[in-house]
């Protein structure tokens, strides 16, 4: 018999034993890691939402203005304007800069007049206080007219740049060539920043006017006026987003309705990413959002709430909620 036949292993021989792995240890480690991931992501959402609610000056206006890509106009819709800027100085039409500036001034002063009329309806003024309020309105109107006259040359250049931007956007290569897309996006941000600065200055004049109107009012009258001010669409949207972040974050930390809230977090992060699509030139990086979105998809796909959160007890106490946690580990 040859040496090769001598060392040939019989067909029925047992294969060499593999090193033993403790499945319980591996499962506990996976559960702990997934629970830690869920809590960390939930804390981030919760802290972001509470910081927005605590800060009265916080607004998503800057985020919306910076949006690029095919959904940029939708993100900018609903942004507050001082007067009818988009329909006057911000419109590309055949009007001269003097005509557009006069139309914008009129829209601003008309908004002040409507505000005064509403305040007088809520808090009736005597003859002297009403005369003082109207005198303040006239002074603010004159101040706005002087301000517009000072920046008339800049407004004329702004209108010219708007016309050039419109021509650039109509060019055949505006969307196909990356360099052209980047140039259009940069010019759009530049013009939007200019318009925002001018509207902010006009709003400061209006703020001083409102402060002068508030000065002679009693505390009760001022509270009545402030309470009657209707919230803007942007304010409503910001409050909805802030409370959504708080709710999603708290539920993820507690492991309550984990899958539902994880998908809610995915939708929110997807909306943030959609405002800065990576294939659009000039888009801001969204690496952090992509990482957190991937983590939420893992949380939504695995039964982390059923293993280590309140969902485990909820499915026991309320059998009707069992469908929310179908992936709970079977005993």
C-alpha positions in Angstrom: 0.0 0.0 0.0 1.3 3.4 -0.9 2.0 6.1 1.7 -0.8 8.2 0.2 -3.3 5.4 0.7 -2.1 4.9 4.3 -2.8 8.5 5.3 -6.1 8.7 3.4 -8.9 9.5 5.9 -11.8 7.1 6.0 -15.1 8.4 4.6 -16.8 8.0 7.9 -14.2 10.0 9.9 -15.4 12.8 12.1 -14.3 16.3 10.9 -12.1 18.3 13.3 -14.1 20.1 16.0 -14.6 23.9 15.6 -13.9 26.3 18.5 -17.1 26.7 20.6 -18.8 30.1 20.6 -21.2 31.1 23.3 -24.4 32.2 21.5 -25.9 33.8 24.6 -22.8 36.1 25.0 -23.0 37.1 21.3 -26.8 37.8 21.6 -26.4 39.9 24.8 -23.6 41.9 23.1 -25.8 42.6 20.1 -28.8 43.6 22.2 -26.6 45.9 24.3 -25.1 47.5 21.2 -28.5 48.0 19.5 -30.0 49.5 22.7 -27.1 51.8 23.1 -27.5 52.9 19.4 -31.2 53.6 19.9 -30.6 55.6 23.1 -27.8 57.7 21.6 -29.8 58.6 18.5 -32.9 59.3 20.6 -30.9 61.6 22.9 -29.7 63.5 19.8 -33.2 64.0 18.5 -34.5 64.9 22.0 -31.8 67.5 22.8 -32.1 69.1 19.3 -35.8 69.5 19.7 -35.6 70.9 23.2 -32.9 73.4 22.2 -35.2 74.7 19.5 -38.1 75.1 21.9 -36.0 76.9 24.5 -34.5 79.4 22.0 -37.2 81.9 21.0 -35.0 83.2 18.2 -34.5 79.9 16.5 -36.0 79.5 13.1 -35.6 77.2 10.1 -35.5 80.2 7.8 -31.8 80.0 7.3 -32.0 76.2 6.5 -34.8 76.9 4.0 -33.0 79.7 2.3 -29.9 77.5 1.8 -31.8 74.7 0.1 -30.6 73.8 -3.4 -31.7 71.3 -6.0 -35.1 70.5 -7.5 -37.0 71.0 -4.2 -35.4 74.3 -3.3 -38.5 76.4 -4.3 -40.7 74.2 -2.1 -38.4 74.7 0.9 -38.4 78.5 0.4 -42.2 78.6 0.1 -43.7 80.1 3.2 -40.7 82.1 4.2 -41.8 85.5 5.7 -41.1 88.6 3.7 -41.2 92.2 4.7 -43.8 93.5 2.3 -44.3 92.0 -1.1 -40.6 91.7 -2.1 -41.0 88.7 -4.4 -43.8 90.5 -6.3 -42.0 93.8 -6.7 -38.2 94.2 -6.4 -37.7 90.4 -6.5 -39.7 89.9 -9.7 -38.1 89.9 -13.1 -40.6 92.1 -15.1 -40.6 95.2 -17.2 -40.8 97.7 -14.4 -38.1 100.2 -13.7 -36.3 100.1 -10.4 -38.1 103.2 -9.2 -41.5 101.7 -9.9 -40.6 98.4 -8.2 -39.1 100.1 -5.2 -42.2 102.3 -4.9 -44.4 99.2 -5.0 -42.3 97.5 -2.4 -42.4 100.6 -0.1 -46.2 100.8 -0.5 -46.6 97.1 0.4 -44.5 97.5 3.6 -46.4 100.7 4.7 -49.7 99.0 4.0 -48.7 96.1 6.2 -47.9 98.6 9.0 -51.3 100.3 8.4 -53.1 97.0 8.7 -51.3 96.3 11.9 -52.3 99.6 13.3 -55.9 99.1 12.4 -55.9 95.7 14.0 -54.3 97.1 17.2 -56.9 99.9 17.3 -59.6 97.3 17.0 -58.2 95.3 19.9 -57.3 98.3 22.1 -59.4 101.4 21.3 -57.3 104.5 21.5 -58.3 108.0 22.5 -57.8 110.9 20.1 -54.3 111.8 21.4 -52.9 108.3 21.4 -54.3 107.6 18.0 -52.8 110.8 16.6 -49.4 109.8 18.1 -49.7 106.3 16.6 -50.5 107.8 13.1 -47.6 110.3 13.5 -45.3 107.4 14.3 -46.5 105.6 11.2 -45.9 108.6 9.0 -42.3 109.0 10.4 -41.6 105.3 9.8 -42.9 105.7 6.2 -40.6 108.6 5.7 -37.7 106.7 7.2 -38.3 103.8 4.9 -38.5 106.1 1.9 -35.2 107.7 2.8 -33.6 104.2 3.3 -34.8 103.0 -0.1 -33.4 106.2 -1.7 -30.0 105.5 -0.2 -29.8 102.0 -1.6 -31.4 102.8 -5.0 -28.2 102.1 -6.9 -27.7 98.8 -5.2 -31.3 97.9 -5.9 -30.8 98.7 -9.6 -27.8 96.4 -9.7 -29.8 93.8 -7.9 -32.5 93.9 -10.4 -30.0 93.7 -13.2 -28.4 90.6 -11.6 -31.9 89.0 -11.3 -32.3 89.4 -15.0 -28.9 87.8 -15.7 -29.7 85.0 -13.3 -33.0 84.3 -15.1 -31.1 84.2 -18.4 -28.5 81.8 -16.9 -31.3 79.5 -15.7 -32.8 79.5 -19.2 -29.6 78.5 -20.8 -29.5 74.9 -22.2 -26.5 73.9 -20.1 -27.7 75.4 -16.8 -28.8 72.0 -15.5 -26.5 69.7 -17.5 -23.0 71.2 -16.8 -21.8 71.0 -13.2 -19.9 74.3 -13.5 -23.0 76.1 -14.8 -25.2 74.6 -12.0 -22.7 75.7 -9.4 -22.6 79.3 -10.8 -26.4 79.5 -10.9 -26.7 78.2 -7.3 -24.0 80.7 -6.1 -25.6 83.6 -7.8 -29.0 82.7 -6.4 -27.6 82.5 -2.8 -25.9 85.8 -3.3 -29.0 87.6 -4.4 -31.2 86.0 -1.7 -28.7 87.2 0.9 -28.9 90.8 -0.4 -32.7 90.8 -0.4 -32.7 89.3 3.1 -30.4 92.1 4.4 -32.6 94.8 2.9 -35.8 93.3 4.2 -34.2 93.0 7.7 -33.4 96.7 7.7 -37.0 97.5 6.7 -38.2 95.1 9.5 -36.0 97.0 12.0 -37.8 100.3 11.1 -41.1 98.5 11.6 -39.9 97.1 14.9 -39.1 100.6 16.2 -42.6 101.7 15.1 -44.2 98.8 17.0 -42.1 99.6 20.1 -43.3 103.2 19.9 -46.9 102.0 19.7 -46.4 99.7 22.7 -44.9 102.3 24.9 -48.1 104.1 26.0 -50.1 100.8 26.5 -50.7 99.2 29.8 -49.4 95.7 30.6 -52.9 94.3 30.1 -53.4 96.1 26.7 -50.0 94.9 25.5 -50.7 91.3 26.5 -54.0 91.5 24.6 -52.3 92.8 21.5 -49.5 90.2 21.7 -52.0 87.3 22.2 -54.0 88.3 19.1 -51.0 88.3 16.8 -51.5 85.4 14.4 -48.6 82.9 14.2 -46.9 82.7 10.8 -46.7 79.6 8.7 -43.0 79.4 9.4 -43.6 79.5 13.1 -46.2 76.8 12.9 -43.9 74.6 10.8 -40.9 75.2 13.2 -43.0 74.3 16.3 -44.2 71.1 14.5 -40.7 70.1 13.7 -39.4 70.9 17.2 -42.1 68.9 19.0 -41.7 66.0 16.5 -38.0 65.8 17.3 -38.7 65.9 21.1 -41.4 63.1 20.7 -39.3 60.9 18.4 -36.2 61.3 20.6 -38.1 60.6 23.9 -39.8 57.5 22.4 -36.5 56.1 21.1 -34.8 56.6 24.4 -37.6 54.8 26.2 -38.0 52.1 23.5 -41.7 53.1 23.0 -43.2 52.5 19.6 -39.7 52.1 18.4 -40.3 51.2 14.8 -42.8 53.9 14.2 -40.6 56.6 15.7 -37.5 55.3 13.9 -39.3 55.6 10.6 -40.4 59.1 11.6 -36.8 60.0 12.2 -35.8 58.6 8.8 -38.4 60.8 7.2 -37.2 63.9 8.9 -33.5 63.2 8.0 -34.6 62.4 4.4 -36.2 65.9 4.2 -32.9 67.5 5.5 -30.9 65.5 2.9 -33.3 66.4 0.1 -32.6 70.1 0.8 -28.9 69.5 -0.1 -28.8 66.7 -2.7 -25.2 65.6 -3.1 -25.4 65.6 -6.9 -26.2 69.3 -7.1 -23.2 71.6 -7.3 -22.8 73.8 -4.3 -24.8 71.5 -2.0 -23.6 71.4 1.6 -22.3 68.0 3.0 -24.8 65.8 4.7 -22.6 63.0 5.9 -23.8 63.2 9.5 -27.5 62.9 8.4 -26.7 59.9 6.2 -25.0 58.1 9.1 -27.9 58.8 11.5 -30.4 57.8 8.8 -28.6 54.4 8.4 -28.7 53.9 12.1 -32.4 54.6 12.3 -33.0 52.1 9.5 -31.2 49.5 11.5 -33.2 50.4 14.6 -36.5 50.1 12.6 -35.5 46.8 11.1 -34.5 45.0 14.3 -36.6 44.5 17.5 -34.6 46.8 19.8 -37.7 48.1 21.5 -39.0 44.6 22.2 -35.7 43.5 23.6 -34.7 46.4 25.8 -37.5 49.0 25.8 -41.0 49.7 26.9 -42.4 48.0 23.8 -41.6 44.6 25.5 -43.9 45.4 28.4 -46.5 47.2 26.2 -47.0 44.1 24.1 -47.6 42.1 27.2 -49.9 44.6 28.9 -51.9 45.5 25.8 -52.1 42.6 23.3 -53.7 44.9 20.8 -50.3 46.6 20.5 -48.6 43.3 19.7 -48.6 44.2 16.0 -46.3 47.1 16.6 -43.7 44.8 17.9 -44.1 41.6 15.8 -40.3 41.1 15.8 -40.1 40.6 19.5 -37.9 37.8 20.4 -39.7 34.6 21.0 -39.1 32.8 24.2 
